[in-house]
Amino acid sequence: MTALPRTLVVRLDSAGDVLLAGPAVRAVAAGSSHTALLCGPLGEAAARLLPGVDEILVHDAPWVGLRPPPVDRGGTEELVGRLAAGRFDRALILTSFHQSPLPAALLLKLAGDIWTAADCVDYPGALLDLRHRRAPDRHEAEAALDLARAAGFGLPPGDDGRLRVLPPPDTSELTGGEPYVVLHPGAAVPARAWSARRAARAAAALAAAGHRVVVTGGPAERELTAEVAGGHGLDLGGRTDLRRLAGVLAGARAAVVGNTGPAHLAAAVGTPVASVFAPVVPAGRWAPYGVPHVVLGDQRAPCADSRARQCPVPGHPCLDGIADAEVLAAVAELTSHQLPSAGPARPGGHRRPPPAGAAELPTDDRGATV
């Protein structure tokens, strides 16, 4: 019997990106004797929540992130040494549709004879053993699974391919026992969040409609969450790490949240999401995956597909223009919605069959598609 490989999965971005890699990580784990995940500092807490991960390596890579560090020769050589010490047989590099896997692939090749696979548009030379081409407009979670399948890793029997995390803790001592809706107003990218004033208005509208509102946010967002909660909601700003936030989200009837990590965390614990989604990136690739959800916001706004970090349109109309009635209607729909029994949901909340996986494109010796 052939021994199962020691496999490394690379996903170097933030918490939400790591959570979206979860189904692919589980597929890799099902076909490996040891599964390691190389992530960035912002993704480490999410990596510790993923089933199937035996080892976590952390590296602050200078080719990803909103505030990448400078290139450091010593730190790079240290990473290569850690990769070599891992004795990995195979590696999958997961990237967003606009990123290059080649810097990571180069370091993997320097670390040893590691068979490496990645989605890649650019000519990879000798850096990739499997140059895979993702299907157009594929959701990020599905694209990662496609690559895993092309590399020979499939989900185990009974795994429906949804996002998933390890069981979160009971957080009822924070939230109380009565039913509630989570409102998470912040985002690492300002263009993807409501203004504080607009989020506060949403909290007031939800409370007036009879919902108990729990407002969440990180330690740096305490001022924001206090303003948003006001006299209308329970302010948990700064009181939850990612694991405890998973518990708060798991207990919610629905979550109202932007295109940010907690939206994917909500999906991973099975909570429906009213997605306050700025169109700076496509909703078809980044909307909450595998749970009922409603996308709110003008997806045809002038900022569409711009990947802007600051809203380029005065007044932030694509999000701040969302009416209270739209928010209330979305929450009403989601709180009366039964989660589908099987199969991942498409952006928009509709079910679809699991992806069949994209085959490797044949290439000539220059890496050109033939």
N, C-alpha and C positions, 0 to 999 in steps of 0.2 A: 504494500500500500504506500502510495506517495505521501510524504509528510506534508501537512498543510503549511502554507507560507507564513512567515512573520511579515505583517503588512503595516505600512505607514499610510495614514490619510493626512493630507495637508489641507488645512483651511485657515488662512492667516488673517481673516478679517474680524469683524465684531461679533457680539453675542448672537444677533439674529442670523447672521450667515452660518455660524456654527450649528445653530438649531436646525436650519434648513438642510444641513448636511447629514442630519441624524439618520434618515432612512438609508442613505448610502453607507454610512458607518456600520449600521446593523447588517447590511448585506455583506460588507467586507468581513465583519466579525464572524458571520456564519460560515465563511470559507477560509478562516485563518486560525492558526494556533495562537497568535498573539496580535492584538490590534492596538496600535499607537496612533495618537492624534497630535499633529504639530499645529499649534494655533498661536495667535497673537495674544498679548496681555488682555485685550478687551474681550477676547473670546474664551478665556480660561474658565471663568465661572460657568459658562454654558457648557463647555466641554466636560466639566465635572458632573453635569446632569445627564449626559447621554448614556443610554444603555449600550453595552458592547465595547466600551473603551477600557483597555487594560493599563494604558500608560499615556501620560500627557506630557508633551514637550512644548515649551513656550519660547517664542522668539519674536521680538519686535522688529519686523522686517521693514527695511527702508523703501520697499517698492509697493506697499499697500498702506491704507489708513488715511484718515483725515489729516493727521499731523504726524507724518512719518519721521522717524529719527534719521540722523545723518548716517551715511555708510561708514561702518566701522570694521576695519580689517580684523582686529582681534576678536570681536564678537562673531564675525562671520566664520572665522577659523574655528572658534569654539563650537558653533553650531555644526559645522562639518564633522568635528570630532564626536559630538554626541550622536549624530546620525550614523557614523561609522560604528560606534560602540553598540548601537541598537541591532546590528546584524540583520537588517531588513532585507527580505528577498524581493518584495514588491512595494510599489508606492503609487498612490493615486493623488494627483494634485487637483483639488477642486477650486475653481475660480468663478467669479461672476462673468457674465457674457462679455464684458468690456475689458477684462483683465488678461494679462499674459501669464502663463504658467512657467515660462522659460527661466526666469531667475531662480526659482525653486528647483527646477529640473537640473540646472547646472550644478547647484550645490549637492543634489542627490548623487549625481554622477561623480563628483569629487569625493563623495563619501564612500564609494565602492560600487560594485557591480549590482546596482539595484534596478530591477526592471520597473520602468516608470511609464505611467499613462496619464494623459490629460486631454481636455478639449483645447484645441489650438488652431488658430487661423494662420498664424505666421509660420514660415518654414522653420522646423525645429532642429535641422541638422542631425547630429548624433545624440541629442538630448532626450528624445522620447522614443520609447519602444512601441508605444501605441499612441499614434496621433489621431485623436477622435474628433469628429465634427458634430457639434450639438445641433439638434433639430431647431429650426427657426422658431423664435418666440416661445421657447420651452420655459415652463416655470423652473425656478432655480432648484427646487427640491427634485423635480423630475429629471432635470438635466444631470444632476449629480448621480441619480440612480441609473440613468442611461449609461453614464461612463462606467459605473461599477459593473453593470451587466456586460458591457463590452469587454471589460477586463476579466470576466469570468466569475464575478461575484453576484449571486442572486439572493433575494430576500428569503429567509427560511419559511417553511410551511406555516401558515397561520398569521404571518406578518402582513398587515394590510397596506403598509407603505406610508402611513400617516406619520406626522411628527410625533415624537414621544420623548419623555424625560423620565428619570427615576422617580418613584413615588414622592411627591412633595409632602412637607410636614403639615400638620393641622395648625392653621393660623387663626382659629376662631377666637383665641384670646385677644387678637388684634382687631378683628373685624366685627366681633359679636355674632350671635347666632341667627339673626334675622336675615332674610334674603336681601341681596344687594347687587348693584351694578358697579363695575370698576370703571373709573374715568382716569386714564393715564395721559396727561396733557403734554408731556415733554417729548423731545427727540434729540438725538445727537446732532442732527442736521436741522437747523432752524427752518428751512423751507418746507420741512415735512411735518411741522407742528402748527396747531392753532396758536394765535396770539393768546396771551394770558387772559385778556378781557373776553375774547370769544369763548375760550374754554370755561371761564367762570359763568358765562351766560348759559352754556350747555348744562353745567352742573345745576344751576337754578331751575332750568326747564325740566330736567330729569326729576329733580326733587318735587317740583310742583305737580308732575304727572304721577307721583306716588311711588317713585323708585327711591330706595335708600342708596345713596351715592357714596362710594369709597374712592378717594383720590389717592393715587400712588405716584411715586417719583423717587429718584435717587437722592443721596445725601446733598448733592450740589443743587437740587431742585426744591429745597424746602420752602424758599420764598415763593416760588411758582405755585407749589401745591397749596400753600396756605391761602394765597390769593384766590385760587380756583375753588377750593373747598368753601371758603367764606363761612357763611352760616348755613350752607346747604348740604354739606357733605362731611364725612369723616376723613381727616387729613392724616395719611400714613406716610407723608413725604419723609424720606431718610430713615424709615424704620424697618425696611426690608432689604436683605441682600437678594440675589437672584433666586436662590432656592426658596426663601420665604415668600418672595413675590409670586413664585409658581404656586405656592399654597394659597395665597390670596386670590389669584386668578382662578385656580381650580374650584374655589368655593363660590365664584360669581355666577350669576345667571347669564351675564354677557359682559363684554369689555368694549369700551369706546376708546380707541387708541389709534395713533398715527402709524405710518409705515416705519416702524422701529422695532427693536428687539422684543419688547413685551407683547407686540402683536403676535409674533411667532411663538413666544412662550405660552400665550393664551391658547393658540392652536395646539401646542404640544400637550396641554393638559385637557384638551377637548372642550374649551369654552368658546361659544360663538363670539364673533368679532364684528362690531360696527367699525369699519376701517376708514379712518379719516385720512384719505390717500391723496397726497399731492402728486400730480402727474409728471414730476421731474424725472421719475423712472417709470417704466411701464407696469401697470397693475397686473398684467398678464404674467409677468415674471416674478413679482414680489408680493402679491396679495396673500392674506392668510391662507394656509394650505390645509386641506383635509377636514375643515370644519365649516358649518354654515356661517356665512359672512355676507355683509353688504358693503360695497365700496361707495363711500361718500366723497364728493368733491368733483369739480369739473375736470374730467380727464382730457378735454380738448382745449384747455387753457393755453395761452401763449408760451408758458414755461414747459410744455409737454416735451418729454425726452431730452431736456436740456442738462440733466444731472446737476442743476444749480443747487448750491448749498444755502444761499440767501435768496429769498424770493425776489425775482427781477421785476415784479409788477407791483406798483404801489397799492397798499391795502390788502395784499395777500388774498385776492378774491377767490382763488380756486378752493381755499379752505375756509377762510373767514366768511365767505359768502354762503356757506351751507346754512340752510334755515333750520331753526329749532324743530320745526315740524318734520323735516327729513330725519333728524337725529332720533326723535321720538318714534317715528314710524319704523326706522331700522331696528331700534331696541325692541319695540313691540313685536315685530316679525321674528326676531331672533329668540326672544324669550318664550315664544310659543312654538318654536321649531324643534322637531325631534331630530337628533343626530342620525345620519344614515347608518345603516347597520354594517356596511362594508364598502370599501373602495374609496380612494381619495376624491376630494371634491375639487372641481375646477374653480379658478377665480370667478366670483359671482355666486358661489355656493352650490352649483350644480354638480352632480356626480358625473364621473367619466370612468371608462375602464382603465386599469393600470397601463402605463406606457409599455410598449413592446420593446423599447430599447433601440438605439440607433447603431447600425453596424459601422465598423471602421471603414473609412474611405481608402481605397487602394491608392498608393502613391508610387511615383517613380523614384529613382535614387537621389533626386534633388528635393524630394518631399512635395513635389507638385501633384495635385490631385489628377488622377487619370480616369 
